[in-house]
Amino acid sequence: MIVPHGGYAWWYVDALSDDGAHGITLIAFIGSVFSPYYAWARRGGGGDPLRHCALNVALYGRGGARWALTERGAASVSRGADWLAIGPSRILWDGSGLTVRIDEVSAPVPRRIRGTVRLYPAAVEQRVMTLDTAGRHRWRPIAPCSRVEVVLDRPALSWSGSAYLDTNQGDRALEADFHRWDWSRAPVPNGSAILYDVVRRGSEDRLTLALRYGASGGVVDFEAPESRPLPRSGWRVERRIGSEGAPQVIETLEDTPFYARSVVGARWLGGPVAAMHESLSLDRFRMPIVKAMLPFRMPRVG
């Protein structure tokens, strides 16, 4: 894959344990879209995505909450057709599943995160959606219905559960083309469902996607339920989710000045769901004061 100057690619995994006690998200970035260093480089005429790579690791749950996002330069990155190494961490797709070998240090309190996450897709999907009218930003749910095994030695954790894998690719900064978005995914009977509500910049129009993926493969569109407000996050980030009834925030997992990740109770396709949900304010991310705060959580090496 060739990532253009000023562009990006990322691969995203989220998973929740079967008992609901633990969760994990992993995001491997080439051209880290939320990096203040990358934003400053583009503003100065730079913008080589390989100079701004990172593996974001977030652990949730009893005895295991940690968060790491260390940005690394091109000398610390190598890749092949089915693997990517960022610093000491490595991601491998072997045709039957995804293996992520994690070796990172959390911030701002330095604690080791080390171990292996193995994702097993029920089916691999090929459909790609464009998020903007010019086709600069693309999104592909690769394995919406998956299982995961998490085995870590730092911290000592071992669990399994349901999981999700997708990828995003783009030719320029997200904040150049979007105001905000809300995204959510949840297991539903015999598969998984995803809602995506994107507010585009300039035209001020919205893109709403409602997709249902079968456990054995295949995707169909369905009518998106009414978008309903959720309580704003602690940083006052606006949150919304489509739901056939009143939704409820079960737990806020990440609360930052421009982004919130939550588990939300909602009603989709006639039944209750517990959805992994994110709200992203790119207007907030554009603010100089927000970028100045980010290095405390996003250190850079090299």
Number of C-alpha atoms within 10 A of each C-alpha: 8 8 17 17 15 21 24 27 24 21 19 18 22 20 24 23 20 12 9 9 11 21 24 21 18 22 20 25 27 27 30 28 23 19 24 21 22 23 21 13 17 18 11 9 9 14 23 20 25 23 22 28 30 30 29 21 22 21 20 17 15 9 11 18 15 21 25 26 27 23 27 22 18 16 11 17 20 13 13 9 8 11 15 18 20 25 22 12 19 20 22 18 15 10 9 12 17 20 19 21 19 24 19 23 18 21 18 15 12 12 15 18 23 18 20 20 22 18 27 19 24 18 18 19 18 12 11 13 14 16 24 18 11 8 11 16 21 16 17 18 21 20 26 31 28 25 20 24 19 19 18 18 12 15 17 12 13 15 17 20 18 21 25 26 24 17 19 19 22 22 16 20 21 20 19 13 20 23 20 24 22 24 22 23 24 26 22 21 11 11 19 20 25 24 25 20 22 21 20 21 18 10 10 10 12 16 14 18 17 18 17 22 23 19 20 12 15 14 17 10 12 14 10 19 16 13 17 15 15 15 13 13 21 12 12 14 18 19 25 21 27 24 23 18 17 14 22 16 17 13 12 15 18 15 16 15 19 23 23 24 21 20 21 23 22 22 18 21 16 9 11 16 21 20 25 22 25 23 24 23 21 20 14 18 22 17 11 10 11 15 19 11 12 17 18 11 15 22 17 17 12 10
